Amino acid sequence: MKYLISTALSIIMILFSANILIAQGTSEQNIVEGISGSHVLFANPGPSNNGGASTWAMFLDLIAGPSYVTITGMTTSSNASPGANFSVEFFVRSGTALGGPVSTGPGSSSTGWTSLGTVTATQGAAANGISLLFNTPSITIAPGDTTGVAMVVTGASPRYFGTGSPPLGIYSDPFLTLVTGEVRSIPFTPSGSFFSSRELVGEIHYDDIIPVELTSFTSYVNDNNVALNWITATELNNAGFQIERKTPSTDWINVGYVQGNGTSTDANFYSFVDTDVDYDIYNYRLKQIDYNGSFKYYELAETVEIGLLNNFLLAQNYPNPFNPTTIISWKSPVSTHQTIKIFDVLGNEVATLVDEFLPAGAYERKFSAEKLTSGIYIYSFQAGDFISSKKMILIK
């Protein structure tokens, strides 16, 4: 059974409870924002019907929707030979960068523009066609804000779509709007040539960012129950948190869900109890999910151990299958002579990993099977009268 609690941090008792949850597995993290995953905004699909000269600049405006967005990559058109490289220098300007709409911007002066650096792009399969995807300098835009971008192309002539006057090309999805465009000769001077209604041909790749500020993430172990507690300082469109866990030998699984508080500027306290957890070593993480389906993982910094030091434990090796090394973990609640030996399926001892007196505690050792052949092996842990064995698989 899983227990769920969600409430604002306005009750002294809850504040006190949060402060005493500092037992085994506790960790605190200062996490401001989480990247939710990549999106693609498709600009004019082309083909391009016009072109400038090398060192000409393409101008466009990027307007963020309800979330922070970070531009990470793009494709663009040029006259470069198939597979040839060319350079793109990125300049940015905040606010309604070009005076809006784009084609009525304040001339081509470079005043107020900041260079983010130059990147290399590679042409695709055709001259006058689309480049391969290339990484851009990181460009982050706050919700509702506009950032102007100027792309100066060298080593090739930029290609674009459109001639004459507006209407301008406007392309959008729920998170990002692209207004394109202008093309100007450079340097950015009032005498630079001006061409209106030129549209970018290509794609813009970006991440939308969930502005959920997680200020604390802690755990507390009581017998076979794990209490997870976390605090948010602010939330925006937060649908909730999916709780996931894994062991050294298993993948992440979903063990519960806690509803979020939508949009909030107040601190909120969340708690989830994972009950009747088997003896093992666990990692926990939160999957914070936005109303639009975007998500971000927040992982507890330390492992959570169940049954350790109260009981003997031989954990499943990790990774398994393995080649040629794996980690074997175990725990002993008493100080005693301890051995870990490896056997083949016929019962022949092939290696001794541990054979010594050890204090009570949790341990792990790396086992190398470089000299062994592929197959199933048994590793056996003995401490006093306690004996436990598990299978592991070597694949070469």
TORNU-43580 format. One line per 2 residues: number of its first residue (from 1); their letters; for each residue z, y, x of C-alpha. Coordinates in Angstrom, 3 decimals, padded with zeros to 6 digits. Layout:
NUM) A) Z:Y:X; ...;
This chain:
1) MK) 000.000:000.000:000.000; -000.864:003.493:001.286;
3) YL) 001.150:006.605:000.478; -000.485:010.037:000.316;
5) IS) 001.151:013.472:000.475; -000.461:016.933:000.581;
7) TA) 001.439:020.198:000.155; 001.620:023.739:001.501;
9) LS) 004.127:024.414:004.266; 006.435:026.457:002.117;
11) II) 009.385:024.111:001.699; 012.032:024.072:004.403;
13) MI) 012.601:020.326:004.005; 008.959:019.585:004.767;
15) LF) 009.016:021.845:007.790; 012.083:020.027:009.067;
17) SA) 010.473:016.633:008.460; 007.417:017.646:010.459;
19) NI) 009.615:018.644:013.372; 011.457:015.318:013.664;
21) LI) 008.362:013.112:013.719; 008.238:012.874:017.498;
23) AQ) 008.576:009.153:018.099; 006.242:006.710:019.832;
25) GT) 002.581:007.675:019.709; 003.215:011.352:019.001;
27) SE) 000.589:013.827:020.142; -000.266:017.436:019.368;
29) QN) -003.693:018.999:019.662; -004.997:022.533:019.208;
31) IV) -008.360:022.043:017.533; -010.153:025.067:016.135;
33) EG) -013.554:023.926:014.937; -015.497:020.691:014.666;
35) IS) -019.211:020.102:015.031; -020.498:018.183:012.038;
37) GS) -023.859:016.888:013.229; -027.440:017.994:013.712;
39) HV) -029.848:019.451:011.172; -033.505:020.405:011.449;
41) LF) -035.032:023.510:009.867; -038.807:023.181:009.699;
43) AN) -040.688:026.446:010.221; -044.382:026.934:009.459;
45) PG) -045.927:023.484:009.949; -049.087:024.965:011.445;
47) PS) -051.533:024.587:012.807; -051.313:027.872:014.688;
49) NN) -054.285:030.144:014.108; -053.615:032.875:016.637;
51) GG) -052.187:033.390:020.112; -050.895:035.947:022.570;
53) AS) -050.810:036.107:026.339; -048.337:034.690:028.804;
55) TW) -045.076:036.758:028.863; -045.488:037.815:025.243;
57) AM) -042.406:037.511:023.027; -041.929:035.927:019.608;
59) FL) -039.231:037.621:017.487; -037.306:036.116:014.594;
61) DL) -034.066:036.517:012.634; -031.585:033.676:012.035;
63) IA) -029.128:034.046:009.147; -026.183:031.653:008.778;
65) GP) -025.193:030.284:005.381; -021.607:029.374:004.371;
67) SY) -020.744:027.690:007.699; -020.892:028.579:011.356;
69) VT) -024.117:027.284:012.884; -025.044:026.687:016.512;
71) IT) -028.701:026.504:017.554; -029.144:023.613:019.998;
73) GM) -032.884:022.945:020.312; -036.344:023.650:018.999;
75) TT) -040.061:023.040:019.273; -042.714:025.729:019.519;
77) SS) -046.462:026.080:019.918; -048.399:027.170:023.007;
79) NA) -051.792:026.774:024.652; -050.376:024.746:027.567;
81) SP) -052.222:021.585:028.586; -050.891:018.315:027.131;
83) GA) -047.705:017.349:028.988; -047.574:020.608:030.974;
85) NF) -044.358:022.590:031.393; -043.831:026.238:030.494;
87) SV) -040.775:028.515:030.411; -039.016:030.233:027.513;
89) EF) -036.423:032.965:028.094; -034.109:033.607:025.141;
91) FV) -032.734:037.036:024.201; -030.330:037.662:021.294;
93) RS) -029.057:040.633:019.350; -026.346:040.583:016.672;
95) GT) -026.386:042.176:013.249; -029.557:042.649:011.260;
97) AL) -031.301:042.454:014.562; -034.717:043.824:013.790;
99) GG) -033.803:046.287:011.082; -034.911:043.926:008.318;
101) PV) -037.412:042.940:007.328; -038.486:041.729:010.723;
103) ST) -041.830:043.505:010.913; -040.254:046.934:010.378;
105) GP) -037.909:046.580:013.350; -036.928:049.369:015.764;
107) GS) -039.779:049.038:018.241; -039.733:046.771:021.252;
109) SS) -037.010:048.385:023.354; -034.799:045.877:025.165;
111) TG) -031.704:048.011:024.483; -029.029:045.905:022.835;
113) WT) -030.639:042.585:023.710; -028.814:040.012:025.860;
115) SL) -030.608:037.355:027.883; -029.170:033.852:027.481;
117) GT) -031.306:032.422:030.260; -034.548:030.527:030.684;
119) VT) -035.274:026.924:029.705; -038.199:024.612:030.366;
121) AT) -040.369:023.288:027.544; -043.000:020.557:027.731;
123) QG) -046.204:020.654:025.722; -046.890:017.773:023.369;
125) AA) -050.046:015.709:023.044; -052.433:018.591:022.376;
127) AN) -053.181:022.028:023.772; -052.611:024.721:021.127;
129) GI) -050.192:022.242:019.552; -046.450:021.730:019.311;
131) SL) -044.138:021.228:022.277; -041.699:018.390:022.630;
133) LF) -038.130:019.083:021.513; -036.275:021.102:024.157;
135) NT) -032.688:022.313:024.449; -032.095:026.009:023.840;
137) PS) -029.196:028.091:025.115; -026.345:027.732:022.624;
139) IT) -026.609:030.397:019.894; -023.682:030.468:017.431;
141) IA) -023.906:032.507:014.224; -020.944:033.267:011.943;
143) PG) -021.201:032.628:008.173; -023.404:035.259:006.529;
145) DT) -024.281:036.970:009.820; -027.730:037.595:011.258;
147) TG) -028.741:037.099:014.886; -032.063:038.306:016.220;
149) VA) -033.818:036.086:018.746; -036.642:036.996:021.123;
151) MV) -038.453:034.164:022.916; -040.417:035.266:025.982;
153) VT) -042.966:032.610:026.970; -044.264:032.388:030.559;
155) GA) -046.609:029.877:032.143; -048.495:029.546:028.854;
157) SP) -049.626:031.673:025.941; -047.476:031.452:022.800;
159) RY) -049.253:030.272:019.673; -048.257:031.324:016.170;
161) FG) -049.463:031.454:012.592; -050.551:034.473:010.594;
163) TG) -052.281:037.825:010.943; -051.971:041.229:009.364;
165) SP) -048.997:042.616:007.455; -046.106:041.030:005.556;
167) PL) -045.230:038.965:003.518; -043.239:037.325:006.268;
169) GI) -042.498:033.656:006.632; -039.016:032.793:005.348;
171) YS) -037.731:029.237:005.726; -034.255:028.106:004.700;
173) DP) -031.927:025.237:003.914; -028.296:025.336:002.685;
175) FL) -026.982:026.332:006.131; -029.623:028.454:007.872;
177) TL) -032.405:030.922:007.023; -035.240:031.767:009.423;
179) VT) -037.159:035.033:008.986; -040.240:035.093:011.211;
181) GE) -041.815:037.036:012.708; -043.232:039.473:015.145;
183) VR) -045.053:039.102:018.428; -044.894:041.841:021.075;
185) SI) -046.153:042.239:024.588; -043.400:042.815:027.126;
187) PF) -041.503:044.363:028.798; -039.610:045.544:025.720;
189) TP) -040.771:049.142:025.647; -041.876:051.415:022.826;
191) SG) -045.388:051.222:024.262; -045.469:047.458:024.017;
193) SF) -048.121:046.168:021.661; -046.822:045.295:018.183;
195) FS) -048.173:042.587:015.898; -046.615:041.972:012.504;
197) SR) -046.444:038.877:010.321; -046.643:036.297:013.082;
199) EL) -044.788:033.099:012.245; -043.116:030.603:014.529;
201) VG) -044.747:027.174:014.413; -042.244:024.391:015.059;
203) EI) -038.688:023.313:014.295; -035.173:024.662:014.861;
205) HY) -032.431:022.112:015.533; -028.837:023.170:014.904;
207) DD) -025.293:022.038:014.131; -023.225:023.392:011.273;
209) II) -019.583:023.851:012.216; -016.625:023.125:009.978;
211) PV) -014.102:025.935:010.419; -010.999:023.811:009.850;
213) EL) -008.220:024.702:012.262; -006.076:021.636:012.960;
215) TS) -002.945:022.767:014.817; -000.975:019.517:014.989;
217) FT) -001.654:015.778:014.712; 001.321:013.439:015.229;
219) SY) 002.383:009.866:014.533; 005.662:008.057:013.921;
221) VN) 006.282:004.294:013.958; 008.893:002.629:011.735;
223) DN) 008.797:-001.183:011.901; 005.237:-002.083:010.844;
225) NV) 004.499:001.299:009.264; 002.661:004.175:010.939;
227) AL) 003.206:007.684:009.532; 000.491:010.167:010.460;
229) NW) 001.157:013.884:010.014; -001.155:016.802:010.608;
231) IT) -001.165:020.533:009.911; -004.079:022.868:009.263;
233) AT) -003.810:026.626:009.727; -007.026:027.444:007.828;
235) EL) -009.610:025.492:005.848; -013.084:026.221:004.484;
237) NN) -014.705:023.924:001.907; -012.492:021.044:003.062;
239) AG) -012.955:018.074:000.719; -010.495:015.859:002.558;
241) FQ) -009.650:013.525:005.411; -010.627:009.891:005.854;
243) IE) -008.117:008.015:008.027; -009.527:005.446:010.447;
245) RK) -007.998:003.106:013.032; -009.113:000.620:015.681;
247) TP) -007.609:-001.834:018.165; -008.820:-002.614:021.694;
249) ST) -010.801:-005.528:020.250; -012.088:-004.079:016.944;
251) DW) -014.249:-001.187:015.788; -013.076:001.740:013.658;
253) IN) -012.187:000.866:010.049; -011.297:003.104:007.115;
255) VG) -007.667:002.700:006.002; -007.210:005.600:003.587;
257) YV) -008.116:009.065:002.331; -006.188:012.298:001.751;
259) QG) -007.638:015.084:-000.403; -008.082:018.475:001.275;
261) NG) -007.253:021.947:-000.016; -010.761:023.360:-000.180;
263) TS) -010.647:026.887:001.194; -007.251:028.121:002.341;
265) TD) -005.799:030.620:004.798; -002.300:029.148:004.441;
267) AN) -000.846:026.402:006.615; -001.036:023.004:004.900;
269) FY) 000.895:019.849:005.747; -000.679:016.412:005.309;
271) SF) 000.828:012.955:005.650; -000.451:009.409:005.386;
273) VD) 001.482:006.142:005.854; -000.399:003.071:007.042;
275) TD) 001.819:000.169:005.929; 002.252:-003.463:006.983;
277) VD) 000.261:-003.025:010.183; -000.041:-006.143:012.365;
279) YD) 001.322:-006.282:015.890; -001.195:-004.663:018.215;
281) IY) -002.154:-001.435:019.973; -003.966:001.095:017.754;
283) NY) -005.989:004.287:017.963; -006.083:006.570:014.930;
285) RL) -008.464:009.369:013.995; -009.172:011.715:011.082;
287) KQ) -012.641:012.156:009.652; -012.549:015.650:008.158;
289) ID) -015.223:015.883:005.450; -016.696:019.075:003.991;
291) YN) -017.870:019.417:000.384; -021.455:019.345:001.649;
293) GS) -020.905:016.029:003.440; -020.562:017.461:006.938;
295) FK) -017.812:015.823:008.948; -015.878:015.968:012.213;
297) YY) -013.575:013.487:013.954; -010.122:014.405:015.283;
299) EL) -008.550:011.618:017.341; -004.851:011.097:018.000;
301) AE) -004.434:011.651:021.726; -002.196:008.626:022.356;
303) TV) -002.213:005.012:021.215; 000.217:003.659:018.638;
305) EI) 001.949:000.368:019.454; 003.301:-001.950:016.771;
307) GL) 005.833:-004.676:017.575; 005.952:-003.905:021.248;
309) LN) 009.226:-004.268:023.136; 010.711:-005.892:020.047;
311) NF) 008.413:-008.893:020.263; 006.161:-010.596:022.787;
313) LL) 002.516:-009.661:022.363; -000.736:-010.818:023.900;
315) AQ) -003.534:-008.509:022.767; -007.187:-009.455:022.457;
317) NY) -009.080:-008.619:025.629; -011.360:-005.590:025.542;
319) PN) -014.298:-005.482:025.671; -015.088:-008.900:024.271;
321) PF) -017.687:-010.277:024.925; -017.705:-008.817:028.450;
323) NP) -019.655:-008.790:031.710; -018.160:-009.057:034.251;
325) TT) -014.828:-007.239:033.725; -012.426:-006.941:030.809;
327) II) -008.910:-005.628:030.167; -006.065:-007.971:029.176;
329) SW) -002.964:-006.312:027.672; 000.408:-007.845:026.908;
331) KS) 003.990:-006.945:026.162; 007.364:-008.494:026.903;
333) PV) 010.668:-007.327:025.367; 012.645:-008.930:028.217;
335) ST) 012.570:-008.859:031.993; 011.399:-012.258:033.152;
337) HQ) 008.860:-014.129:035.254; 005.461:-013.709:033.598;
339) TI) 002.129:-015.414:034.135; -001.379:-014.923:032.810;
341) KI) -003.815:-017.683:033.669; -007.449:-018.233:032.740;
343) FD) -008.859:-021.656:031.809; -012.301:-022.970:030.966;
345) VL) -012.915:-024.880:027.718; -012.115:-028.175:029.493;
347) GN) -008.638:-026.951:030.383; -009.333:-026.351:034.063;
349) EV) -007.524:-023.361:035.530; -010.116:-020.974:036.989;
351) AT) -008.008:-017.914:037.818; -004.467:-016.530:037.889;
353) LV) -004.229:-012.886:036.876; -000.417:-012.468:036.905;
355) DE) 002.332:-014.578:038.475; 005.424:-012.445:039.107;
357) FL) 008.747:-011.190:037.788; 008.227:-008.095:035.619;
359) PA) 010.632:-005.771:033.774; 010.431:-005.525:029.994;
361) GA) 007.466:-003.392:029.014; 003.791:-003.158:028.155;
363) YE) 001.141:-003.986:030.742; -002.585:-004.294:031.199;
365) RK) -004.690:-005.752:034.000; -008.399:-005.811:034.683;
367) FS) -009.893:-009.292:034.982; -013.132:-009.774:036.915;
369) AE) -015.292:-012.828:036.190; -017.967:-012.110:038.785;
371) KL) -017.741:-015.652:040.185; -017.681:-017.400:036.800;
373) TS) -020.596:-018.541:034.666; -021.245:-017.453:031.095;
375) GI) -019.166:-019.191:028.461; -015.907:-019.261:026.517;
377) YI) -012.638:-018.977:028.432; -008.991:-019.145:027.417;
379) YS) -006.388:-016.745:028.781; -002.746:-017.751:028.411;
381) FQ) 000.366:-015.584:028.674; 003.751:-017.162:029.419;
383) AG) 007.098:-015.357:029.670; 010.114:-017.660:029.603;
385) DF) 009.700:-019.987:026.636; 007.075:-017.754:025.007;
387) IS) 003.441:-018.874:025.321; 000.390:-017.288:023.691;
389) SK) -003.315:-017.900:024.281; -006.556:-016.236:023.184;
391) KM) -010.276:-016.815:023.635; -012.656:-014.505:025.458;
393) IL) -016.424:-014.682:025.912; -018.268:-013.999:029.162;
395) IK) -021.974:-013.189:028.767; -024.102:-012.605:031.863;
